[in-house]
Amino acid sequence: TLSDGPTMDIPEGVVTMVDAGAVFKLRSASIQAGSSNLNIDRSGAVLQVLGTPMLLDSVGNPLRTATGNVATGRVYFTSWLDESIGLDTFAPTTTPSPGNWGGLVVRRDVDRRAGRGDLEDEGIFLRHINFADIRYGGGTVIVDSIQQSINPIQMLATRPTVTNNTIQFAANAAISADPDAFEETNFNEPRYQINGAFTSDYDRVGPDVRGNRLLNNSINGLFVS
């Protein structure tokens, strides 16, 4: 376990925004938004990974690195053992491998069973993973004292926007979702109008998944589990 703890659990009702250029280096850990058990309420927790195609200066021109390359605005999630990016304060040479850490988990399964509200019930979809570079995930982590395998992006009973990401070197399927993540909703039903009626002039059919590049993973695809 690293010094800042074994996992990152976003608290109840908190929207966590990760800006372009951020680097997360993890080991045997996962980042979770949503309750994983009934005893700890993390309902309404939202993860927004707000990467961009490139970084721009104050006048809108692409920023460049010291070597002249265009500076990308991606958000990086990789292994603690990956020395190719980020600050390395560990003297010995380390080599990453698939499954060094888990992944990003966005979930509503427990909260829905507990009857806890969510902005998705009002047609508001805040969960975004955009322009992220996710490497060496798909490993086994401990969640609520239970050992389980986590995919680099894992969706449970929620319908996030997952666009323009690169997922590579995972020891599992690059993306996974349960059947409830593919729910079709037009918001006309009474259960969606309880907290104040709104005009349901749109619908939602599952997660918005497009533009992702899946390379060198055990399964280069979306696994329905």
N, C-alpha and C positions, 0 to 999 in steps of 0.2 A: 504494500500500500504506500502510495506517495504521501508527502507531507501534508497536502491539502485535502486528504480524505479519499475514500474508496469510490465515491460516486458524486454526481451533481444532480440533486433533486430540486426542481423549481417549485417554490412554495405556492400555496393556494392563492389564486387570483392574480398572480404576478406574470407580467409579460416580459420575458427576457429577450432583449434584442442584441444580436451579435453583429457588429459592424464589419464592413469590408476590410480585409487585411489581417484579421485576427487569426491567431494560431493556437489551437488546443492540442496538447500532447498528453495522451492518456495511456494508462497501463492497467489492464484488468478492471476497467471502469466503464460506466455508461452515463449518458446524460438523459434524464427522464423528465417529461412534462405530463402530469396526470397522476392520479392515485394508483398505487400498486397494491394496496390493501385497504380494507374498510376502516382500520383503526386510525390511519393518518390521512386527513383530508387534504389532498392537493388538487381539488377540482378547480377548473378555470385557469390552470397554469398553461402558459403559452410559450413556445419556443419560436423565435423568428430569426432565421439565419439570413442576413441581408447582404450577401455578397453581390458584387457587380462585375461586369465583363472586364473593366479596367479602371484604374484610378486616374482622376483628372485634377489638373491644377486649378487655380482660382479663375482662370480665363477659359477653362474648358478644354485645354490641350492635354493629351495623355502624358502622365508622369512617366519618367524613365529611371531605371536603376543606374548604378554607377557604371555598369558595363554597357549602357545604352539600350537595354531591352525595355519594352513597355511593361510598366508595373501593373500586374493584375490586381483586381479587387476581390479575389476569391477569399472565402473563409476556409481555413485548413483544419481538419481533424485528422490526426495521425498518431502513430505509436510514439510513446516516450523514448523508444529506442531508435527512432528515425533521426539521423544526424543531418539529413539533407535540407532541413528547414527548421527555423526557430533557434533559440539560444540553447546551447549545449553546455551545461555546467558539470557534467559527469565525465571525468577524465578518461576512463577506458573507452576504447572503440566499441560501439554497439551496432548490431544489425537487426533491423525490424523483420518481422515475419507475419504472415496472415494470422489473424486471431489474437493479436497482442492486446486488443481492447474490444469492447462491445460495439456500441453504436448509439444513435439518436433515437429515442423511443418517445413517440407521441401517442397518447392513449386516452380513451374515455370509457373503456370497458367496465372498470370497477365503479366509476362515478355514475354511469348510466344505470347500473344495477342498483345503486344506492339512491337513485332518484334525484341526484344533484344536478342543478341547472348548468347550462353552458351557452355561450353566445351562438354556437352553431344552431341551437334550437330557434334562434331569431334570424337565421340566415346570414350570420356574420362569421366569416371564416378568416381567422387571424393567423392560423398556423402556417408558416412558410419556411421552406428550406430551399434557398435559391443561391446558385453559383457557389456551392461548397465543393471542396476537394477532400474526399474522405478516403483514407488509406488504412490498410492493415486492421480493419475491424472484423466483426463477425465472430468474436471470441466468446468464451464462457465467463460470466461474471456472477457475483452473488447479489441477489435482489431479495430483500426480506428474509435473509438467512437461507434462501433456496438458490442452488446453483442452476443457472439457465443460460442458454445460448441466445445472444442478441445479434440481430442483423444490423448492418451499418445504418439503414433507415428502416424503422419498424413502426407500423401504423396499426393501432388496435381501436376499432369502433370510432374512428375519427377520420376526417377527410381533409387533410392538409394539401397545400400546394407544394409540389416537389418538382422543381424545374431547373434545368441547365446545370445539373451537378455532375461531377466526375467521381465515380466510385470504383476503386481498384484495390487489388490484393486482399480481398476479403476471404475469410475461411468459411463463408456461408453464402447464401443468396444475397445479392447486393441490396435488394429491397424486399420487404415482406409486409403483408397485410392480412388481417382476418376478414372473413366474409362481410362482417358488419361495416367495414370500411368502404364497401361498394354500395351502400344504401342509396336508393333513388328517392329524392324528396322534392315535392313542389310547394310545401309549406302551407297548403290549404287546410290541412287537418286541424281540428280544434286544439290538439295538444301543442301546436306551434303558435297558437293565437292567445294562449292563456295570459301571458304577461303583457298584454296590450296589443291590440290588433295592428298588423302592418300589411301593406299591400304586397301580396305574394306574386309579383309579376316576373319571377325567375325560378329556376330550380337548381338542384345540385345532384349530379350523378357521380358518386364516388369521389376519390381524390383527383386532383388536377396534376397528373404526372406526364411530363413531356420534356424533350430536349436533354435527357440525361445520357451520359456516356458511361458504359459499364465495361471495365477492362480487367482481365486476369483475375476474376473472382471465381470461387467454386461454382457458382451459378450466376451467369450474366443475365439476370432477369428479375422479375417480380414474382416472388413465391407466395401463393395464397395458402395460408395455414390455418 
